[in-house]
Structures are given as C-alpha cells and as structure tokens.
Amino acid sequence: MITRSALRRGFFGLGLLASLPLSAPAFAQALAPAPEAPTGRTFKPVGTATKDMVAAANPLAAQAGREILAAGGSAVDAAVAVQLVLNLVEPQSSGIGGGTFMVFWDGKTMATLDGRETAPAAAKPERFLGPDGKPMKFYDAVVGGRSVGVPGTLRLLEAAHRNWGKLSWPQVIEPAARLAEEGFAISPRLNGLLSQEKYLQNDPVARAYFYEADGKPKAVGTVLRNPALAKTLRTIADKGADAFYTGEIAQDIVTTVTGHATNPGDMTLEDLKGYKVQERDAVCGNYRTYRICGMGPPSSGQVAVQQIMGILETQDMASLKPGPDAVHWIAEAGRLAYADRALFLADPAFVNVPVKGLTDPGYLKSRAALVDPNKSMGKAKPGDPPFQKTFLWGASDSIEFGTSHISIVDRNGNAVSMTTTIEDGFGSRLMTKSGFLLNNELTDFSFATTEDDKPIANRVEAGKRPRSSMAPTIVLDGSGKLYAVVGSPGGSLIINYVAKTLVGILDWKLDPQVAADLPNVGSRNGPTELEAGTEAEGWKAALEAKGHEIKLIDQNSGIHAIVVTPAGLVGGADSRREGVAIGN
C-alpha cells in the first residue's frame, strides 16, 4: 500500500498511484492520512461522499452547505448559504461587502456570472496617485473609503439563486442569520490574523467587534455574535438584494465610505442602486482528453490558466512527476502567461481583450516553442496573439489577498465553482454598522495611469471592474461529463495554484487532497517561486542549474477541489487553511 506519508517524503510510488482506479474507495484506501509530514505540516484526509459535496474554507460554512444539500437544495442554494456563513466566520476574506465570480454547470451548459465590484461614477485614473504624481504606498491607498468598490456579491447570489436555486431565498439565508445571532467560536486562524493586523483597530465598529477593551484580539474559542449582520441578512431574506442596494443598508455603506476621516471615498447611493451582475461567456479550452472552463475578463485567471495548461500540453507532464523538471516547465509557462496578462487583460467593457487569440492553440504552441527545456528564459515578453485589434496599452500588475473559494457538486450533477473576495485581508478595514466589512477592491486597478506614454489597460475608470486573478474552474471529461471543480484564493498567485492542482489531478492522477497539498511553485514573470518549508526547497539547486533565480516564499493557498469518480465524489480542502471537504 502506498501511503500519504510516502508521497510527502518525495512523491515515491507516483506511478503506482496513477495506475489506481479513479474511485473514492481506492483513494481512501491507498492514501491513508499521515498525521505529520517531515516538513512539520499537518495534512488532512481526503473527503468522500456518494451524493453531493461541499469544499469550503471553514467547517461551519461547509456544514451549512451540506445541510442545504441534504434538504434537497441545489449547488447554488448551497453556495449562497456557504458564502453568507463565510462572511461571518471568515470575515477577513469575503462577504457581502465584496465581489464574486461564479462558474455554474448544469450538465449541459457552462454559465459564468461576474459579480466583480465596480469603480464609483466619480472615479478617475489618478485616484491612487499622490500629490507628487507618483503611485501611493499600497496601504495608504487601501485603508479607508478611497479603495472601496461597489459590492457585487449579493446581486450575484440573488441572480444565481433566481436562475438555479430550488429552495426558497429565506431558507438559504437562514443558516448564516441564525449563526450570527447565536455566535460562533473564534478559530485559531481568525485570531492569528487579528493578532497580525495593523489597521483594523482604527475603525471603531471593527474594534468593538473583534477586539477586547485592552486592544488584544478576542481569544480563540470566544463566542462572537453579530446581531447587526443577523438583522441585515433577515432584511435581505425578506426584501431581496434591493434591501442592500437601496435604503438603510445602502446609506450605511455610503456613510461608512465617505465618512472616513483621512481617506474618504466617493461612492453614492446611485452607484449602489445602479450595480448590475454581468453574465459572461465562459472561457473554455481543451487539455489532453479534458475540457477546462472558467471565468473570462475582467478576471485574468482563467485566460492565464488556459495559457499555462496549453503550453504544458506540449510536454509529457505525467512522466515528469513532481520535481525540478516539472517545476521548470510550470514556471516557464507561467512567465509567458503572466507577461500576456499584464498587457492584455482588463475589463472588456473598456478595452478590447483578445481572449480568443490568447487561448488559441496555435498561439500557445508558438509560445511553448520559446521554452528551452534546459535553461530558464528569465523574463518573458508579451506575445502577439491573433484576433486582436490595434492594442496600444502599457503593462501593469495588481494583487489581491482577502479571498476565499467554494467548490460544490449536488446530487443532480450540478456544480458551482465560486471564488469570492474583499481583496486584502479585512478589506478596506472599514466595518459598517450593518455588520460586515467593506472591500478595498479598487486597489486591484493599476495605481499608475500610463506605461511608456501608453494608457494602462487596467487603470481606474468610472464604472470599471478591476482586473482579478480569481480562477474558479470546472473540468469536463472526454465525454462532456463533469469531472472536477477547482479553485483557490491567493491573490495573483491563484493562477499558479490552480494550474498546479490541475496538473496534479489530470496528469499525475492524484486525489484532490494530495493535489491541493503539493508544494506551490511557479513564476509570475519574475523569480521562480518555491513554497518555503516544503519539499520544493530541495529542488532549488537543480533549478538554479537551469538558470532560475529562486525565491523561497510562503504561499498560503486555499485550494478546494472535488473530483467525480465512478464510486462517488472525492474532495480536498487545502491543509494550509482550516477548510474541509464534506458531503452526503
């Protein structure tokens, strides 16, 4: 028997694993959980279920989704419940004060909904330039109302529920409202993040909620109740999302944003009232015998994932196995994808984004031909994809950190992959009196307005949606049936996290738990980044011999993945965070 601990020590026996039948019992038997890896990390056992499954970033949120599924709810019903509980128990990462991308599969059609935040009507390209005309320091821009975009999450949840929900709207909101009233125990992760946080206490509402009178964060195990959020959720359950985008709650949002003492924003009631969810065309591409689909622009995530996978398809990744040679190809593919991302990707309502050209198989083969198997290219340049119109943009980058991901499969085979965010941890550090934190999503725009005298595609503009790296993904098998649901938080590293997990599942035939827990590796068109404290550190010398500049960094992914097998569902929740994969 091959054990999980054997895999951790250096992925020995990978060939045996690949030969196992892809079934829940085989995975559970072959990959017995090891309590402790040589690196000191603790790994979770794989999750299995026969009917339905939820993989989410907190056990309470996952359990809420599981109960909705058991009551006959759809994957979307469960997603609403999970997201609203996450708002409560994982407030640093997502919630109704932020934005969301959802990919939905109903067995026939792949739909994608864009609930990304928008810039207020008063926003101008110079929003994040200081008096000297230079870009502001990141946290000088983040903390306060200037960074807050018009939230989109709740409008998206309502639209998805209207289209694909089975249970009533109040029924799927009730678990979060009840938990907000009754309270939940503060987890070690939330306590640790509050302990590290430098800015949240400056907001009086957040300070009263999260901290003791002496300024210390409330202790692990403290029951945290949020009656304000419970009231907000029950109002929304009764009156719909309009109760959030108009009226008392909307006025609370505007007052919070515009009333910051040193860094006020300019959001108005009209900005909130006018927010609309956009249904986009899914970005899909073939990878070996599979079809990978996800969210298009304004997310750069799926386009970049498709590019990485398209380049890797030219290689026999299964024979490379986890190690320096595989990392070389993953990193080089990442350099090429991130180079294109920086130049071409932005809100398609404002710029022409050549998605068809960027994901064209012929173009990706030409990009793959730039990779030397024996030497790193160092810094990649953007390509010249087909099907583009004249494109005179400068390159930029943007990041986000406060993010979560939800993967769900219901008993009818419907699937949701949803990545949801408030951007940085704890967002703008503004908490409304209605009980939720507000995003700082506008700092996902480029702070600079031009590059080489060319306007930057991802610059701030009124009504625009900032570029994202979120990459909620659904994979179909060769017969067009649901095979996997994957996604992760992690800012601009999300693209590499998702690509690594897909290689692990599709090429190396790992169960989703082991694939999620593989060391994170890749390049964002800079140094080759290896996850510190993992087996990847041992690959440093071999990669340096190929000319890679290596940087060891913490890579706190939160991958949640579900794979459909002949025997049922197999799920993984990244061991780096507190999530679980559970089902019925």
Secondary structure, DSSP 8 states (H G I E B T S, - for coil): ---HHHHHTT-TTHHHHHHS-SSHHHHHHHT---S--TTS------EEESS-EEEESSHHHHHHHHHHHHTT--HHHHHHHHHHHHHHHSTTT-STTSEEEEEEE-SS-EEEEEE--B--TT--GGGGB-TTSSB--HHHHHSSGGG--B--HHHHHHHHHHHH--S-HHHHHHHHHHHHHH-EE--HHHHHHHHH-SSGGGSHHHHHHHB-TTS-B--TT-EE--HHHHHHHHHHHHH-THHHHSHHHHHHHHHHHHT-SSS-----HHHHHT---EEE--EEEEETTEEEEE--TTB-HHHHHHHHHHHHTTS-HHHH-SSHHHHHHHHHHHHHHHHHHHHH-S-TTTS---HHHHT-HHHHHHHHTT-BTTB--SS------SS------B-------EEEEEEEE-TTS-EEEEEEEEESTTTTS-B-TTS-B---GGGGSBSSSEETTEEBTTB--TT----B----EEEE-TTS-EEEEEE---GGGHHHHHHHHHIIIIIS---HHHHHHS--EEESSSSEEEETTSGGGGGHHHHHHTT--EEEE------EEEEEETTEEEEEE-TTSS-EEEE-
